[in-house]
Amino acid sequence: MKKTVLALSLMMGICSASSAFAALPQNIRIGTDATYAPFSSKDAKGDFVGFDIDLGNELCSRIKVKCTWVGSDFDSLIPSLKAKKIDAIISSLSITEKRQQEIAFSDKLYAADSRLIAAKGSPIQPTLESLKGKHVGVLQGSTQEAYGNERWRSHGVDVVAYQNQDLIYSDLAAGSPGRRVAG
C-alpha cells in the first residue's frame, strides 16, 4: 500500500562505522508498525515476523548485535526515534521531504505501488467520480493520507485516517458494501 523504503540511518551508520569504532552497542532497538503484513506483523505466538523483520535481523546478525523489536503505531515511529526510545526504524517508511528534515534515511531498498481495495463485488473504481461520497481508510501519518487529503478530499471523498492497518481492514470488512475503501 505504501511506496516504501526503510529508515535505517543508525543501522547503516553502525554498519559502515563498525571498523572505525571498537565498541558497538550490544543491542539495537528497532521500531516497527506490526500491523502491516507481509512487511511487519506478529504471528500467533506474538513474535514479530515479515520482510522488514527478516531484513533487520539479517543486518543485526551481520554486525553481530542483538535486535530488539519495538512495536509502535506508524505515526509514533519518528517521534520515538527522535526521543531516543528506539535506535532505528524498519517499517516501510516512505521518504518524503518533510521526513528528511527530521531524520536520515538509507538508500531506497524497494518500492511498492499503492492500491485501493474494496469489498469483493464492489462497483468502486479508482476514479474521483467513483470515490465521491465514499469513506477511504488510510494509515495515519502515511503518504496515502497526505495524497488523499491533498487530491481527494476537495472532491467529496471522505479520507479517514486510522492509527494502524488492522483497524482499516476491520472497518472495511464491517462497512457497507460499496461505501468503504482502503487506500
N, C-alpha and C positions, 0 to 999 in steps of 0.2 A: 504494500500500500504506500509505502514511503520511498521516495528516491533516497537511497541510503548510502551512508558512509559511516565509518567508525571514528569516534573521537578518542584517540589513543595517545594524546600528546605526552603524558607522563610515561606511559608504557614504552613508546618509541624512543623517548629521550633516555630512558634507562637502558634500553637495548643498545642504542648507539654509544652510550657513555660507559657501558659495562667494563670496557678495558681501561678506561681512564680513571675510574674510581675503584678503590679497594673494597669498600663495603657497600653492597646493595641492600635495600630493605629485604627483610626475610618474608614479608607479607605485603601484597598489594591488594587493596580493597577496590573492587571494580563494580561500579553501579550499572544496573540494567533494569529495563522495564520488562518484567517477566510475564507480560500479557500479550506478547507479540510473536506467537508461534508462526512459522517454524524457526524464527531467529532467536527468540529468547522466551522461555516459559518454564513452568515447573511440572515435573512428572507426578505420578500418583504418590510417590514417596516424599514429595516436597523438594526434590533436588532440581537445581537449575539445569536445563537442557536446551539444545538448539545450536544453530550455526554460530551465533555470536559467542556462546558459551564455549563451544569447541575451539573457536579461534583464540579466545582469551586464555583458555587452559593450555593450548599449544604454545602461545607466546611465553606464558609463565614457565612452562616446562623448559623451553629453550634458554631462558635466562636464569633458570634454577632458583625460582622464588615461588612461594605459595600464593595462589589466588584465593581471595575470599570474596564471594559474590554477594552483593548487597542489592536487594530488590527495592525498587522505588517507582513512584508514579513518573511517567515520562517527563512531565513539566517540572519535576523536582530534581532531575539529574544535574543540570548545570548549576543550580544554586547549591546542591550538595557538594559538587566538585569545588566550587569557589569557597565554600565554608570548610573545606578540607575534611568532610565527613567520608569522602571517597577519594581515591587517588587517580582514577581513570574512569572513563565511560566507554562501554561497549554495548550499544543499544540502537543500532540502525538510525543513527542521528545524522540528518542531512546537514550539509554545510550551507549556511546562509550568511549573508553579510553581517547581520545583527549578531549571530552566534560567534562569528570570527572576531568580533570586537570584544567578546567576553572570554573565550577560551581558544586554545590552539588545537588544531586538527592534524591528524596524519594525512597522508595522501589518500585519495578516494580508493577504496578497496573493491567496491562493487556498486552497481546501480540497479534499481528496481523501479519499474513504472508504477504509478498509482492507478487504481481501478475503482470503479463504483460497483457495489454488489447490492442486490435486492432479492427479495423472496423469489423462489422458483415460480416461473409463470407470470411474474410481474411485467406489466407493459412499459415500465420505466426504461427510458433510453438515456444515454449520456449527452443530452442536449438541454439547453436552458429552458426550452419550451416544455420538455417532459419533466424537468425537475421543479418547475414553478409550483409553489404550494406544497411541496414535499419537505419532509424533515430529513436532512442529510447529516448523519453522525460522523464526526471526525475526532481524532485524538487531540486533546487539549495541548496546545503548545507546538503542534506539528506544522509542517509546511502545508499540509492539506487544510488545516484550519485557516491559515493565512490566505491561501488560494481561494477557499470558499467564501471567506468574508470579503475579500477584495473583488472577486469576479461574479459571485452568485447572489449574495445577499440582496443587493440592489435590484435584482431581477425577480424577487419574490421567493427565493429559495431560503428555507429556514435552516441555517447552519448551526448544528447543535454540537458543542464541544463536550467530550466525555473525558473523565480522568484516566481511563485505561481502555484498552482494546476489548477486553472481555465484556465491559459494560455496553460497548457499541453493539457487539454481536448479540448479547442478551436482549437489548431493546429492539434490535432488528427482528429477532425471532418472535418477540411478543407483539410487534406492531401490526397495524392493519396492512394487509397485502396492498401493494401499490402506493403506500403512503410513506414508508420508511426506506432509506437507502443508507448504506455505509460508504464513506469515501475514503 
